[in-house]
Amino acid sequence: MTVVEPVLEAYPVEGFGLWPVARFEPWSFMPLSGALAPAEVGTAVMAIAACNDIDPGPDDGRPPRPADPLQGFLHGLLTMGDLFAPGGLRVRDTATGAVLVPGCCSGLDERRDWYEVTDGEGRAGFGHDPSPLAERVGGTARLTADADRDGGPVIELPVAELRRLLAGAERDLAAFLRSAAAWAAVHLPGHAGPVTSALARALDLPPPAAAPGSSEASTSPTPSAKASSPAAAPSTSPPSPACPPSKWPSASPQPEHPAS
């Protein structure tokens, strides 16, 4: 069986205390879906915020970083125009054990490049070190875990099956965003709306509709520009920001979570 799932690169959580988080092995990939526990959602939000935690430049028009620890940590996420969520789609063949993971500098917003394989030119790459490559060969999708390595793992499946699995991964990512919106309403009540909107932009998803009776603006989601066509041209994403800071604003012990 072949499994396709959206994954986010996990960041170190030691010393982080702004909200509850679960520990994943740093720089491993954590799967995103609506089934995550609240602390796991917190880890994902922390990772995306940390990845975009960049000081305002002299000419970028962004306000100075606030002194408040929480507002300061969220400042990049809430004020940057181009946001980045490191990761992509992970493909696993449960029969052979072969796994394809996103390479360095790959972002979740680039997942739509997979549709180049099923419905476009028939070829797409997803980062480097490793250099995953997906190709369409007739009616078969051939997925090479590292195109720069001879004899590495290869996964093959029908193109129609890959298309179905990509749709499922998209549903998983949308379910994660809905969970993140609910999580933010509890853990970041003063920033829930802006944080949810920023996460949606980082993931290239429409913001989830507000729940009935919510104080947030309730608007129907509309497809983003990159989401308008499954076979859209590959997106141009900003370069991956620097690693998270070595010191978090505050510290508290965090629960352990097995590596993924």
C-alpha positions in Angstrom: 0.0 0.0 0.0 1.2 3.5 -0.8 0.6 6.3 1.7 0.9 10.0 0.9 0.8 12.5 3.7 1.7 16.2 4.2 4.6 16.6 6.6 6.2 19.5 8.4 9.9 19.7 9.5 10.0 19.5 13.3 12.0 22.1 15.2 13.6 21.7 18.6 11.2 22.5 21.4 13.6 22.5 24.4 13.1 25.7 26.4 9.9 26.7 24.6 7.2 27.7 27.0 4.8 30.1 25.3 2.2 27.2 24.9 2.2 23.5 25.3 4.1 21.5 22.7 5.0 17.8 22.2 8.6 16.9 21.3 9.3 15.3 17.9 12.9 14.4 16.9 14.3 17.7 15.6 14.5 18.0 11.9 12.4 14.9 11.4 9.0 15.2 9.6 5.8 15.3 11.6 2.6 14.3 9.6 -0.1 16.9 9.6 -3.8 16.0 9.8 -6.9 16.6 11.9 -6.0 13.7 14.2 -3.1 15.6 16.0 -3.4 16.1 19.8 -3.5 19.7 21.0 0.2 19.7 22.0 1.2 18.3 18.6 -0.7 21.1 16.9 1.2 23.4 19.2 4.4 22.0 18.0 3.4 22.5 14.4 2.4 26.1 15.0 5.6 26.7 16.8 7.7 25.3 14.0 6.0 27.5 11.3 6.2 30.6 13.5 9.9 29.9 14.3 10.7 29.3 10.6 9.4 32.8 9.9 10.8 34.5 13.0 12.8 37.1 11.1 13.6 40.5 12.4 12.1 43.5 10.4 14.5 45.0 7.9 15.1 48.7 7.6 13.3 49.0 4.3 10.6 46.3 4.4 7.9 48.4 6.0 7.3 46.1 8.9 6.8 47.5 12.4 9.5 46.8 15.0 9.4 43.5 17.0 7.3 44.0 20.1 8.9 43.5 23.5 6.2 41.2 24.7 7.5 37.6 24.4 4.5 36.1 22.8 3.9 39.0 20.4 7.6 39.1 19.6 7.7 35.5 18.7 4.6 35.7 16.5 5.7 39.0 14.9 7.3 37.5 11.8 4.4 35.1 11.2 1.9 37.9 11.5 3.8 40.6 9.5 5.8 39.0 6.8 4.3 38.9 3.3 5.9 35.6 2.1 5.6 32.8 4.6 7.3 29.4 4.5 6.4 26.1 6.0 9.3 23.6 5.6 8.2 20.2 4.4 6.0 18.8 1.7 4.6 15.4 0.9 6.0 12.1 2.3 5.3 9.0 0.3 5.6 5.6 1.9 5.4 2.1 0.3 4.3 -0.1 3.3 5.0 -3.3 1.4 8.7 -2.5 0.6 9.5 0.0 3.2 10.6 2.6 0.6 10.1 6.2 1.7 10.3 9.5 -0.3 10.7 12.6 1.9 11.0 16.3 0.9 14.5 17.6 0.4 16.1 20.7 1.8 14.4 24.0 1.0 11.2 22.3 0.0 8.0 23.9 1.4 4.5 22.7 1.8 3.3 25.3 -0.6 5.2 23.5 -3.3 3.1 20.3 -2.9 1.0 21.4 -5.9 4.0 20.6 -8.1 3.0 17.0 -7.7 0.2 17.7 -10.2 2.8 18.3 -12.8 3.4 14.5 -12.6 -0.2 13.5 -12.9 -1.7 16.2 -15.1 1.2 18.4 -16.4 4.6 17.9 -18.0 5.1 14.7 -16.1 8.1 15.5 -14.0 8.8 17.4 -10.7 11.5 17.6 -8.1 11.2 18.5 -4.4 14.3 19.9 -2.9 17.9 18.6 -2.5 20.0 16.5 -0.1 18.1 14.2 -0.8 16.8 15.1 -4.2 13.4 13.4 -4.6 12.1 13.1 -8.1 8.7 12.1 -9.4 8.1 11.2 -13.1 5.2 10.0 -15.2 6.1 7.0 -17.4 3.1 6.1 -19.4 0.3 5.3 -16.9 2.8 4.8 -14.0 4.2 7.3 -11.6 7.8 6.5 -10.8 9.0 8.2 -7.5 12.7 8.2 -6.8 13.7 8.9 -3.2 17.0 10.5 -4.2 17.8 11.1 -7.9 21.4 11.9 -7.0 22.0 8.4 -5.6 22.3 5.3 -7.7 20.3 2.3 -6.6 18.2 4.2 -4.1 14.6 3.4 -3.2 12.0 3.8 -5.9 8.2 3.7 -5.5 5.9 3.0 -8.5 2.1 3.3 -8.6 -0.6 4.1 -11.2 -0.9 7.7 -12.0 -4.6 7.6 -11.2 -3.8 6.2 -7.8 -1.3 9.0 -7.1 -3.9 11.5 -8.1 -6.4 10.0 -5.6 -3.7 10.0 -2.8 -2.8 13.6 -3.5 -6.4 14.6 -3.0 -6.4 12.7 0.3 -3.3 14.5 1.4 -4.9 17.8 0.6 -7.9 16.9 2.8 -5.5 16.0 5.6 -3.8 19.4 5.4 -7.1 21.2 5.4 -8.2 19.2 8.4 -5.0 20.2 10.2 -5.7 23.9 9.5 -9.1 23.5 11.0 -7.6 21.9 14.1 -5.0 24.7 14.3 -7.8 27.3 14.1 -9.6 25.6 17.0 -6.3 25.3 18.9 -5.5 29.0 18.4 -8.9 30.0 19.8 -8.0 28.2 23.0 -4.2 28.9 23.3 -3.9 32.2 21.5 -7.3 33.8 22.0 -6.0 37.3 21.4 -4.3 36.4 18.1 -6.4 33.4 16.9 -7.8 35.1 13.7 -4.5 36.6 12.5 -2.6 33.4 13.4 -5.1 31.2 11.5 -4.9 33.4 8.5 -1.1 33.4 8.5 -1.0 29.6 8.8 -3.4 29.4 5.8 -1.1 31.5 3.8 2.0 29.5 4.8 0.2 26.3 3.8 -1.3 27.8 0.6 -4.9 27.0 1.8 -8.0 29.2 2.1 -8.7 30.1 5.7 -11.3 27.8 7.3 -14.8 29.2 7.8 -15.5 30.4 11.3 -17.6 28.1 13.5 -21.2 29.3 13.9 -21.4 31.9 16.7 -17.7 32.6 16.5 -16.5 36.2 16.9 -14.1 35.7 14.0 -15.2 36.9 10.6 -17.2 34.1 8.9 -16.5 34.1 5.3 -16.6 31.2 2.8 -13.2 30.0 1.8 -12.1 30.9 -1.7 -9.3 29.0 -3.5 -6.0 30.7 -3.4 -4.2 31.8 -6.6 -1.9 28.7 -6.4 -4.8 26.5 -5.6 -7.0 27.5 -8.6 -5.8 24.8 -10.8 -4.4 21.4 -9.9 -2.0 21.6 -12.8 -0.9 25.1 -12.1 2.7 26.0 -12.9 5.2 25.2 -10.2 5.1 27.9 -7.4 8.0 30.1 -6.6 8.6 30.0 -2.8 10.8 32.2 -0.8 14.2 30.8 0.4 14.0 28.8 3.6 14.4 31.2 6.6 17.1 30.6 9.2 16.9 27.9 11.9 14.8 28.8 15.0 16.4 30.8 17.8 18.6 29.0 20.3 16.8 30.7 23.1 13.0 30.8 23.4 11.2 33.6 25.2 10.4 31.4 28.2 11.0 27.9 29.3 9.0 25.0 30.6 9.3 21.2 30.4 7.6 19.6 27.4 6.1 16.1 26.9 8.1 13.6 24.8 6.8 12.4 21.5 8.3 9.6 19.4 10.2 10.6 16.3 8.3 10.4 13.0 
